[in-house]
Amino acid sequence: MKTAIPNQSHRLEVVDALRGFALLAIVLLHNLEHYNIFGAPPQPEWLNHLDKFLTSFVYFIFAGKAYATFSLLFGFSFYIQMRNARRRGCDFRARFAWRMLLLVGFSQFHALFYNGDILLLYAVCGLILIPASGWKDRTLLIVAAVLMLQPYCWAKIIYALSHPDYIDTNSLFARYAAQAEVVGRTGNFLSTIADNIWNGQLYSNFWQVEAGRLFQTPALFLLGMWLGRRGLFEHTPSSVRFWKLAFAAAAVCAVPLHWLSTAIPPRISNVTVLSYYSIAVLMLYNFAFMTMLVGGFITLWFHRGATGYGWQRFIVPYGRMTLTNYIGQSIIGVAIYYHWGLDLWNSVGASATLLIAIGIFTVQLLFSRYWLATHPQGPLERLWKRGTWISLRPTATA
């Protein structure tokens, strides 16, 4: 099948805008959670009601969807890198494996400060893109669909139904989470880092596995690569039709999936079935909702033409520096809420944390604009690129 070749400048702008808004949603969510230290101060009743509303609203719109958008675009970025390397006559597969190893390094630096790192999962799951780069489109979609359906969860459900005495609450992460939260509330800088080196890593990665991301992440990577192959981030009549249909189909699916994720769990008495059913259905619902958000965003962008609306374009610089801003927002946030920093985890409610998040975003957006005015990439993006293309061959001399 013939692959569409998207126009790079326009494609990258809509993709970077999507990345920027996904990263903004992530900073909102992480601030609400005080970067994994949960607490709320005594407040007037009206403020408690406002905090509850804002928390419910932000979680309903963004929780699970921002990460999914990020993952989708990660797979798309791989396609662009692979395509560009092939145009230069290079085989990018070995380089990409090395690039994922470098991402492990970034993840370990990030995890020293924040025990909610996702980069290690990306580095591991990203390896599926290497063999998948040679698959046909149909194979990509079939594998992505199987992974998206969370086969491990359904296998656990079937086993639990046939073995009523079997108990698995799917919460191994909890024991590590409890220790990490205590350290965050009471520890100094060095003790927090020391705890994150091992306990924080176990907390983060066990949670992501048990939350279904080990299957959903590679599925989204594959879908992102498929979108790149089909040129669906380029402003063409076929891509406009695709995103309109994707939005409509996702909206139709989201309604019953939301019902299945909220109405059925209270009726399930088997704790193992409940644990894994809740994850499997929630992942599908989040994917449908994410597709609505992405499809709606791109449809609006294309409605304006190839350049999008001003309210969409303003965040492009932020999205061009996602690695720098993702790690940077975590370091800033941890310094604000943890005991070794400003120790605000139990001093600010949801409304205040959202204002703090907007402040972090604003500072980073201004820095991104300033930096990109004189540099083609963000500092960590540039370091990652230089490391990816490093050569161990000696330079020939005259």
Disulfide bonds with the S-S distance in Angstrom:
none
